[in-house]
Amino acid sequence: MFSGSDTGIGHALAKYLDNLGFVVFAGVLNENGPGAEELRRTCSQRLSLLQLDITNATQVKEAYLKVSEKVQNTGLWGVVNNAGILGIPADAELLPMSTYRQCMEVNFFGAVEVSKIFLPLLRKSRGRLVNVSSMAGGIPLPRYAAYAASKAALSMFSGVMRQELSKWGIKVAAIHPSGFRTGIQGTSDLWDKQIKELMENLPAATRQDYGEDYLLGLKSYFLHMPEYCNADLSPVLSAALHALLAKKPHGLYTPGKGAYMSLCIFCYFPLWFYDFF
């Protein structure tokens, strides 16, 4: 069962596993949206779509009941918490508190809610819980304070669950992809709206300290983000497949350029060197 199958990694993974012959439950934010329609059109009858806003406890419970009815006593082999939002990439001081709360609500609390609700089905199968975090969930990256904090919380949750659920034979893995083009980066219209709101709500003193040129430069940074992201999601799909099917899955996967190296530098080198790097 996947969350966030409308676009990006969740969408690609649902197609990928359906093509391999698996029974897939694809949770989507909008069951009438283009992502859901494409899954209906291109996937087999084995794939079931679930209306699943992971911040909506009622929808999470309804999704559980539908999956439970289909799998019955065999249980569910895997849950992949993939749904997430990026928020506005900007200096931590500039971000409104609403961005911090929204990132935590979706990227962390939503994943925890889904995990807790579906764990009885994983216990029956002695299955897998896979949480799609981010490279930003393991290392500090400028301009990603809200997103990174929520993903760091998810990564720590994964580690604790890996220890606690081992007594039932449930394997837990966290995936820390580097920059991939998933749709989470948003559109130019969205960035225009968000940067306008950000600038309008800044205190005058803060705005003066950062300067108009710097603040306007954030918009350029937003618009060029996709250029630095890899459009080929196959490394992430391979990591997810290994986490779901390997007899001895890793606790942590770091697919993508720079993800593993950056984590090693952060963990084993002095902090001043990492900050310089």
CORPEVEN-V479387 format. One record per pair of residues at least 6 apart in sequence whose C-alpha atoms are under 8 Angstrom apart, sorted by the first residue. I is the first residue (numbers start at 1). J is the second residue. D is the distance in whole Angstrom. If there is no record, write none. Layout:
i:I j:J d:D
i:I j:J d:D
//
This chain:
i:1 j:24 d:6
i:1 j:25 d:5
i:1 j:26 d:6
i:1 j:27 d:7
i:1 j:76 d:8
i:1 j:78 d:6
i:1 j:79 d:5
i:1 j:80 d:6
i:2 j:10 d:6
i:2 j:14 d:7
i:2 j:24 d:8
i:2 j:25 d:6
i:2 j:26 d:5
i:2 j:27 d:6
i:2 j:79 d:6
i:2 j:80 d:5
i:2 j:81 d:6
i:2 j:82 d:7
i:3 j:10 d:7
i:3 j:26 d:6
i:3 j:27 d:5
i:3 j:28 d:6
i:3 j:52 d:7
i:3 j:54 d:8
i:3 j:80 d:7
i:3 j:81 d:6
i:3 j:82 d:5
i:3 j:83 d:5
i:4 j:10 d:5
i:4 j:11 d:7
i:4 j:26 d:8
i:4 j:27 d:6
i:4 j:28 d:5
i:4 j:29 d:7
i:4 j:81 d:8
i:4 j:82 d:6
i:4 j:83 d:4
i:4 j:84 d:7
i:5 j:11 d:4
i:5 j:12 d:8
i:5 j:13 d:8
i:5 j:14 d:7
i:5 j:26 d:6
i:5 j:27 d:6
i:5 j:28 d:5
i:5 j:29 d:8
i:5 j:35 d:7
i:5 j:36 d:8
i:5 j:82 d:8
i:5 j:83 d:7
i:6 j:27 d:8
i:6 j:28 d:5
i:6 j:29 d:7
i:6 j:30 d:7
i:6 j:33 d:8
i:6 j:34 d:8
i:6 j:35 d:4
i:6 j:36 d:6
i:7 j:35 d:6
i:7 j:182 d:7
i:7 j:183 d:6
i:8 j:181 d:7
i:8 j:182 d:4
i:8 j:183 d:6
i:8 j:184 d:7
i:9 j:82 d:7
i:9 j:182 d:6
i:9 j:233 d:7
i:9 j:236 d:8
i:9 j:237 d:7
i:10 j:26 d:8
i:10 j:82 d:6
i:10 j:83 d:7
i:11 j:35 d:7
i:11 j:39 d:8
i:12 j:233 d:8
i:12 j:237 d:8
i:13 j:237 d:6
i:14 j:24 d:7
i:14 j:25 d:8
i:14 j:26 d:6
i:15 j:39 d:7
i:15 j:42 d:8
i:15 j:43 d:6
i:16 j:237 d:8
i:17 j:23 d:8
i:17 j:24 d:7
i:18 j:24 d:6
i:18 j:43 d:7
i:18 j:44 d:7
i:18 j:46 d:7
i:18 j:47 d:7
i:19 j:43 d:7
i:19 j:44 d:8
i:22 j:46 d:7
i:23 j:46 d:5
i:23 j:47 d:6
i:24 j:46 d:7
i:24 j:47 d:5
i:24 j:48 d:6
i:25 j:47 d:6
i:25 j:48 d:5
i:25 j:49 d:6
i:25 j:50 d:7
i:25 j:67 d:8
i:26 j:47 d:7
i:26 j:48 d:6
i:26 j:49 d:5
i:26 j:50 d:6
i:27 j:49 d:6
i:27 j:50 d:5
i:27 j:51 d:6
i:27 j:52 d:5
i:28 j:36 d:7
i:28 j:49 d:7
i:28 j:50 d:6
i:28 j:51 d:5
i:28 j:52 d:5
i:28 j:53 d:7
i:29 j:51 d:6
i:29 j:52 d:5
i:29 j:53 d:5
i:30 j:36 d:7
i:30 j:51 d:6
i:30 j:52 d:8
i:31 j:37 d:8
i:31 j:49 d:7
i:31 j:50 d:7
i:31 j:51 d:5
i:36 j:49 d:7
i:50 j:63 d:6
i:51 j:59 d:7
i:51 j:63 d:7
i:52 j:59 d:6
i:52 j:60 d:6
i:52 j:63 d:7
i:53 j:59 d:6
i:53 j:60 d:7
i:54 j:60 d:6
i:54 j:83 d:8
i:54 j:106 d:7
i:54 j:110 d:5
i:54 j:111 d:7
i:54 j:113 d:7
i:54 j:114 d:7
i:55 j:105 d:7
i:55 j:106 d:6
i:55 j:109 d:8
i:55 j:110 d:5
i:57 j:113 d:7
i:60 j:113 d:8
i:60 j:114 d:6
i:60 j:117 d:8
i:61 j:117 d:7
i:64 j:117 d:7
i:64 j:118 d:6
i:67 j:76 d:8
i:68 j:75 d:7
i:68 j:76 d:8
i:68 j:121 d:7
i:73 j:124 d:7
i:74 j:124 d:7
i:74 j:125 d:6
i:75 j:121 d:5
i:75 j:122 d:6
i:75 j:123 d:7
i:75 j:124 d:5
i:75 j:125 d:5
i:76 j:121 d:5
i:76 j:122 d:5
i:76 j:124 d:7
i:76 j:125 d:6
i:76 j:127 d:7
i:77 j:121 d:8
i:77 j:122 d:6
i:77 j:125 d:6
i:77 j:126 d:7
i:77 j:127 d:4
i:77 j:128 d:6
i:78 j:122 d:7
i:78 j:127 d:6
i:78 j:128 d:5
i:78 j:129 d:6
i:78 j:130 d:7
i:78 j:244 d:7
i:79 j:115 d:8
i:79 j:118 d:8
i:79 j:122 d:8
i:79 j:128 d:6
i:79 j:129 d:5
i:79 j:130 d:6
i:80 j:129 d:6
i:80 j:130 d:5
i:80 j:131 d:6
i:80 j:132 d:7
i:81 j:111 d:6
i:81 j:114 d:8
i:81 j:115 d:8
i:81 j:129 d:8
i:81 j:130 d:6
i:81 j:131 d:5
i:81 j:132 d:6
i:82 j:131 d:6
i:82 j:132 d:5
i:82 j:133 d:8
i:83 j:106 d:7
i:83 j:107 d:7
i:83 j:111 d:8
i:84 j:103 d:8
i:84 j:106 d:6
i:84 j:107 d:5
i:84 j:184 d:8
i:85 j:103 d:6
i:85 j:106 d:7
i:85 j:107 d:7
i:85 j:147 d:8
i:85 j:184 d:6
i:86 j:103 d:7
i:86 j:147 d:6
i:86 j:184 d:6
i:86 j:185 d:7
i:87 j:99 d:6
i:87 j:102 d:8
i:87 j:103 d:7
i:87 j:146 d:7
i:87 j:147 d:7
i:88 j:95 d:7
i:88 j:99 d:7
i:88 j:144 d:8
i:88 j:191 d:8
i:88 j:194 d:7
i:88 j:195 d:8
i:89 j:143 d:5
i:89 j:144 d:5
i:89 j:222 d:7
i:90 j:142 d:8
i:90 j:143 d:4
i:90 j:144 d:7
i:90 j:218 d:7
i:91 j:142 d:7
i:91 j:143 d:5
i:91 j:144 d:7
i:91 j:145 d:7
i:92 j:143 d:6
i:92 j:144 d:7
i:92 j:145 d:5
i:92 j:146 d:7
i:94 j:198 d:7
i:94 j:202 d:7
i:95 j:146 d:8
i:95 j:198 d:7
i:96 j:198 d:7
i:99 j:146 d:7
i:100 j:146 d:5
i:100 j:147 d:7
i:103 j:146 d:6
i:103 j:147 d:6
i:103 j:150 d:6
i:104 j:146 d:8
i:104 j:147 d:8
i:104 j:149 d:8
i:104 j:150 d:5
i:107 j:147 d:8
i:107 j:150 d:6
i:107 j:151 d:6
i:107 j:154 d:7
i:108 j:150 d:6
i:108 j:151 d:7
i:108 j:153 d:6
i:108 j:154 d:5
i:111 j:131 d:8
i:111 j:154 d:8
i:115 j:129 d:8
i:122 j:128 d:7
i:122 j:129 d:8
i:122 j:170 d:7
i:123 j:168 d:6
i:123 j:169 d:8
i:123 j:170 d:7
i:126 j:168 d:6
i:126 j:169 d:5
i:126 j:170 d:5
i:126 j:171 d:8
i:127 j:169 d:7
i:127 j:170 d:5
i:127 j:171 d:7
i:128 j:170 d:6
i:128 j:171 d:5
i:128 j:172 d:6
i:128 j:173 d:8
i:128 j:243 d:8
i:128 j:244 d:6
i:129 j:170 d:7
i:129 j:171 d:6
i:129 j:172 d:5
i:129 j:173 d:6
i:129 j:244 d:8
i:130 j:172 d:6
i:130 j:173 d:5
i:130 j:174 d:6
i:130 j:175 d:7
i:130 j:240 d:8
i:130 j:243 d:7
i:130 j:244 d:7
i:131 j:154 d:7
i:131 j:155 d:8
i:131 j:158 d:7
i:131 j:172 d:8
i:131 j:173 d:6
i:131 j:174 d:5
i:131 j:175 d:6
i:132 j:174 d:6
i:132 j:175 d:5
i:132 j:176 d:7
i:132 j:177 d:8
i:133 j:151 d:5
i:133 j:152 d:8
i:133 j:154 d:6
i:133 j:155 d:6
i:133 j:174 d:6
i:133 j:175 d:6
i:133 j:176 d:5
i:133 j:177 d:7
i:134 j:148 d:8
i:134 j:151 d:6
i:134 j:175 d:7
i:134 j:176 d:4
i:134 j:177 d:5
i:134 j:178 d:7
i:135 j:176 d:5
i:135 j:177 d:5
i:135 j:178 d:5
i:135 j:254 d:7
i:135 j:259 d:6
i:135 j:263 d:8
i:136 j:144 d:7
i:136 j:147 d:8
i:136 j:148 d:5
i:136 j:151 d:7
i:136 j:152 d:7
i:136 j:176 d:8
i:136 j:178 d:8
i:137 j:148 d:5
i:137 j:149 d:7
i:137 j:150 d:7
i:137 j:151 d:4
i:137 j:152 d:4
i:137 j:153 d:8
i:137 j:154 d:8
i:137 j:155 d:6
i:137 j:176 d:7
i:138 j:152 d:6
i:138 j:155 d:8
i:138 j:176 d:8
i:138 j:263 d:7
i:139 j:262 d:8
i:139 j:263 d:6
i:139 j:266 d:7
i:140 j:148 d:7
i:141 j:148 d:8
i:155 j:174 d:6
i:158 j:172 d:7
i:158 j:173 d:7
i:158 j:174 d:6
i:159 j:172 d:8
i:159 j:173 d:8
i:159 j:174 d:8
i:159 j:251 d:8
i:161 j:172 d:7
i:162 j:170 d:8
i:162 j:171 d:6
i:162 j:172 d:5
i:162 j:173 d:7
i:162 j:251 d:8
i:165 j:171 d:7
i:165 j:172 d:8
i:171 j:249 d:7
i:172 j:251 d:6
i:173 j:243 d:6
i:173 j:249 d:7
i:173 j:250 d:6
i:173 j:251 d:4
i:173 j:252 d:6
i:173 j:253 d:8
i:174 j:251 d:6
i:174 j:252 d:5
i:174 j:253 d:6
i:175 j:236 d:8
i:175 j:239 d:7
i:175 j:240 d:8
i:175 j:252 d:6
i:175 j:253 d:5
i:175 j:254 d:6
i:175 j:255 d:8
i:176 j:252 d:7
i:176 j:253 d:6
i:176 j:254 d:5
i:176 j:255 d:7
i:176 j:259 d:7
i:177 j:236 d:7
i:177 j:253 d:8
i:177 j:254 d:5
i:177 j:255 d:5
i:177 j:256 d:6
i:177 j:259 d:7
i:178 j:254 d:7
i:178 j:255 d:7
i:178 j:256 d:5
i:178 j:257 d:6
i:178 j:258 d:7
i:178 j:259 d:5
i:179 j:228 d:7
i:179 j:229 d:5
i:179 j:230 d:6
i:179 j:256 d:7
i:179 j:257 d:8
i:180 j:229 d:5
i:180 j:230 d:4
i:180 j:231 d:6
i:180 j:232 d:7
i:180 j:233 d:7
i:180 j:256 d:8
i:181 j:226 d:6
i:181 j:229 d:5
i:181 j:230 d:6
i:181 j:231 d:5
i:181 j:232 d:8
i:181 j:233 d:8
i:182 j:231 d:8
i:185 j:225 d:7
i:185 j:226 d:7
i:187 j:223 d:8
i:188 j:222 d:8
i:188 j:223 d:6
i:191 j:219 d:7
i:191 j:222 d:7
i:191 j:223 d:8
i:192 j:219 d:7
i:195 j:218 d:8
i:195 j:219 d:7
i:199 j:207 d:8
i:199 j:215 d:8
i:235 j:255 d:5
i:235 j:256 d:6
i:236 j:255 d:6
i:236 j:256 d:7
i:239 j:253 d:6
i:239 j:255 d:7
i:242 j:249 d:6
i:243 j:249 d:5
i:243 j:250 d:7
i:254 j:260 d:5
i:265 j:274 d:6
i:266 j:274 d:6
//
